[in-house]
């Protein structure tokens, strides 16, 4: 079940990475759960803002069921999901036929064979109910333990999926709709206008564009206040939205007090008529709903059409409409100015009663063509005059702006977290951006570059599209209050449009930031399935996450055996320098307790199991221990993410460090963090399942050891392997060691620090040392077969084969004197790819060995199918020889016979006594390796040792074994023969004639004791209790 749950989690996270609609994600979940638990039908319901149920299509429920449920108010008599969402608690219906809540709906599910239902509310982090998840059963009753575990896993994933849908919808709305009026914003207008233009151009029709500006809005705002101003804008927006004549038309807020309408299939006459209708409606509505306002607020409208300019872009139409709007303002406001109407369209040419004018007949209209839209020399005098007014007052203006911004929810908290020096710097940058936006010499290129930079910074800081839009409105309002609109009305209008364009670019920059985040999440999800070890996972994940926009770097860490938290993997040059500095101080470690070392985000995440943040290193009082070092390396905030299932102690903590304050705390950033946490929790669980977890090491130690790879610090030691036929040592296993100062490290210590690429280096350097040493031994008269370890990954990575072939060629080595040992692990199975990989190495003439049989997951099929010459029995088989010697020896005997039957020779590892060597020799093994022969040693010492001890072993006398283990080995051999005689009828293959009995096993042991053993075997079989009792007596005598 655990593996199924992990697989379910990964499938869901992979599905959510692309940010698809909720329906697609939940369809995947329902399908996967029904695959895991075929007795269950799964369905989900979303709760809308009116608390009505919106079923999400399920793979096993028909559309008719969804249609019947859709729109029902959640509550009693709405099955099990309605009560669950209403109460916020799980609800179980043991029998649908008997539950009154199903009275109105039972007829829908009974034909489907569904008799019971168990529904859970899906909640967000605040506890708000978002929907429900239902398990339907085909029999009345209660769910089992497996269903409970499955529901727990599903609810976490559902919460994430529902929250992502909310975030996606919110982001989409923020990106394309104005927060104040609810109308499409400039970005949506531009996108939809492009579609409308393309569509009408194919049809040969005309597009009309209306630019609408509220007259005297600044004065109204100053007189009545911002709340009244906002109310007036919403009323005007409703009038405009209600004034568009066709469903395909679009009306939106262009920025500030400007609105835009795009009319499809509208000629100039129709466009002007719609504009005049909107103008009149606004005038009437403001008079009716806001008495006394009529004399102050009106609208001016400029109109353009594409009928004479078939290839015009939306910006071209906006520019012409803007010129007409300018003329409407210049000639008295509260009027519509549009293109010249043909005589057949309007015989009078113009209608003063309606306020419609021909812009080409207006005094001064010819000069409109000389006015640039947002940039250009014609605007320079007006913008220069505005700049002169703003410059002396800019600091005070920005102070007022930030005072209002600090009162906003969300972004206000971030601003209040800034240190005074940071706030001063931020205001200075904002002043520069405002003055640039108002400058006479501004170009589109400079404007876009500055806006994109600001948008990126604001997004990384934690501002979303709503914050960006609201802050722009506040800035425009502050500017409007401080500048005389009558004197600078042209410049203020241009500045307003420039700031609107700036907002569009900022939102574009925000999208780029989130595109980067989605790409990082996708790459992390792919890594979660491909990582081969804990080290491989955290090193590669650190590199991937270090590519997050705005990231200083990323770290992974976990507690060591001494209870101190260790940072194991770090990415980013600045973050590496930061850790190097803190490790040189007393603030090196994170530890349990109330001390300062436990109060940073990482310490709190480790101890509490919750995501923890530092919004700003400068102002967070708990960060005093690291503040100066962080400042030196440009680290401003961080978030620590515990990687563990809920309610469990974190095994690893992932931390992200940012170059900006904020601590990844916005709603969108928090959603990204939750997805990342889920992916990496799954990844950690996957790489650690079925493998021994390595101890945590300090990052600096890991870096130092990894840096020694590829240097002369890596050296090969050699452990003799004694042949049990000849008694001689004519082969050895090469074992890698790493010298770190005066210490010599075994693989168990430094291998966990290595990446996949490091292992390629280790193999290459080790193999070159082995072949070079073999040649030296040959020159000294020693012909030693050497075995070296080959990583399991080598069977799938062609580099290892190429390295081996090239090394044999370079050293002129005889391939038959090299053996490669392939480690038996759960990750290797009997696959065509593995068989092909082994055959490639074997084609070089190399011998192959299966290493550590008994420590992993080998099957008989693997031993039979793969081309191994030698099988090495793992030392773990030997470890219990003192407690249960007969069982250990029996295992060795059976495995040895099996391997011999398959044509493989056998080496027993981990042998630590001469008595065990004798026993293994009697049991038929071909060779032994272990401390009883010799410990691993450098090549020079091996040469001396083999000259002294290479032929020192004497083969044991099979008739008179000396040691206790050797005697037990002889007993096992004797029993195997007796089994053939006195076993069950099915296993008996030999019969003795009357008067003949088997030879007793021991000549020097009491014959009567042995005779009773034989009698028990003959009369009761060797599996009987009588035989085992006689056997125990004999073993007791042998042990003396």
Secondary structure, 3 states (H helix, E strand, C coil): CHHHHHHHHHHHHHHHHCCCCHHHHHHHHHHHHHHHCCCEEEEEEEECCCCEEEEECCCCCCHHHHHHHCCCECCCCCCCHHHHHHHCCCEEECCHHHCHHHCCCHHHHHCCCCCEEEEEEEECCCCCEEEEEEEEECCCCCCCHHHHHHHHHHHHHHHHHHHHHHHHHHHHHHHHECCCCCCECHHHHHHHHHHHHHHHHHHCCCEEEEEEEEECHHHHHHHHCHHHHHHHHHHHHHHHHHHCCCCCCEEEEEECCEEEEEEECCCHHHHHHHHHHHHHHHHHHHHHHCCCCCCCCEEEEEEEECCCCCCCCHHHHHHHHHHHHHHHHHCCCCCEEECCCCCCCCCCCCECCCCEEEHHHCCCHHHHHHCCCCCCHHHHHHHHHHHHHHHHHHHHHHHHHHHHHCCCCCHHHHHHCCCHHHHHHHHHHHHHHHHHHHCCCCCHHHHHHHHHHHHHHHHHHCCCHHHHHHHHHHHHHHHHHHCCCCCCHHHHHHHHHHHHHHHHHHHHHHHHHHHHHHHHHHHHHHHHHHCCCHHHHHHHHHHHHCCCCCEEEEEEEEECCCCCEEEEEEECHHHHHHHHHHHCCCCCCECCCCCHHHCCHHHHHHHHCCCEEECCCCCCHHHCCCHHHHHHCCCCEEEEEEECCCCCCCCEEEEEEECCCCCCCCHHHHHHHHHHHHHHHHHHHHHHCCCCCCCCCCHHHHHHHHHHCCCCCEEEEEEEEEECCCCCEEEEEEEEEEEECCEEECHHHHHHHCCHHHHHHHHHHHHHHHHHHHHHHHHCCCCCEEEEEECHHHHCCHHHHHHHHHHHHHHCCCHHHEEEEEECCCCCCCCHHHHHHHHHHHCCCCEEEEEEECCCCCCHHHHHHCCCCEEEECHHHCCCCCCCHHHHHHHHHHHHHHHHHCCCEEEECCCCCHHHHHHHHHCCCCEECCCCCCCCEEHHHHHHHHHHHCCCCCCCCCCCCCCHHHHHHHHHHHHHHHHHHHCCCCCCCCCCCCCCCCCCCCCCCCHHHHHHHHHHHHHHCCCCHHHHHHHHHHHHHHCC
